[in-house]
């Protein structure tokens, strides 16, 4: 073990952040370039682009849970998380290289349409990212003690990852998205393959002074763990079936049923009390509350990622395809710039004063106001840039603080499993954004309606975080 790891120095936190940065950079390239390249080079419609984006959440549903559980149980290449980080990084780099060649792949395979190939390439990219993403986050919990050190690990992760994310959007804005894809493939490979060999993982994941529960969870128990997400899960299965089988619908009763079920289950989850319960039962209640609150955040975030390009096309119709791509890249550059600076230098010190949950709640409320600003006043590139800076406050918190909050609610010996289940509060709402919101935005004449949806769901998320109880850990 390196001395920097024993002493938990800032240099070690930077090193520990690099694997997650690799996966985050691949995701940044996807966010910046995927919708743009599908729209401009391959002329896919908004609904079809939403369907391609749906491949990612599907990969996350299976990939993060399966590889999270496996990484809890195995040990090879002198690591538990290391093998999956290496494999995921290599595959993600190769998948990025396939994005500009979807038409070549399609013609080589003798397939007339490119939609199926685009979905396959997107699925390969997202599955590759998901192979590595869970282990890159779990390893932070594995090698840091509970409390401020772990919070510091996740906030540094976001600051380093966000800094490289900024680089992705600089490349896209200054040059173009094709350059971004090729540079991104090289950086992802470098950051994923080298750092894991300098991080020593603990062989034993059992918590100190506690006996870990080595019993494997059944499917029924896992479903009960994600109780507030049942409505999202049912809609995801239904929505994908309808889209892939091209079923004509005459009513939307399933959507209304899922909305009703989500309202009931989320309300039930958030109003449950932890007092009087055992530590494990209280932890499960707390974990479910985090799932409920976090899920609404990601409906808004994914809606922005997917439909930002159509919003810019609607608001700024005189822009060329390349200029439109640059506006989107600069917008996400600003989002990531704020998201890179705040976690380690503002949010982490703030959590020591008012706690992680309150800090996160305030950031999500600010993000809701930022979405409202874009919806109401985003009529120029500069106005969009201004409000994207406001959104960066919420983005900084979204991909740093919830990991620290969640990780202290669950059994440390099953961190891979729970990190995968936690990811369902991201990927299932993403499917709602890809399928449900996509259909709604595609049919709407005013594309700014996407940001009204973002405003509402982030407001709901902020309200939900009020019910999450702070759990204090000890270093």
Secondary structure as UniProt FT lines:
FT   HELIX           3..6
FT   TURN            7..8
FT   HELIX           10..40
FT   HELIX           46..73
FT   TURN            77..78
FT   HELIX           82..98
FT   HELIX           99..101
FT   HELIX           102..108
FT   TURN            109..110
FT   HELIX           115..143
FT   TURN            146..147
FT   HELIX           148..174
FT   HELIX           177..193
FT   HELIX           195..198
FT   TURN            208..209
FT   HELIX           219..225
FT   HELIX           227..229
FT   HELIX           230..245
FT   HELIX           253..270
FT   TURN            275..276
FT   HELIX           279..315
FT   TURN            317..318
FT   HELIX           321..342
FT   HELIX           343..347
FT   HELIX           348..354
FT   HELIX           356..377
FT   HELIX           381..398
FT   TURN            399..400
FT   HELIX           401..407
FT   TURN            408..409
FT   HELIX           412..414
FT   HELIX           415..431
FT   HELIX           432..437
FT   HELIX           438..443
FT   TURN            447..448
FT   HELIX           449..465
FT   TURN            466..467
//
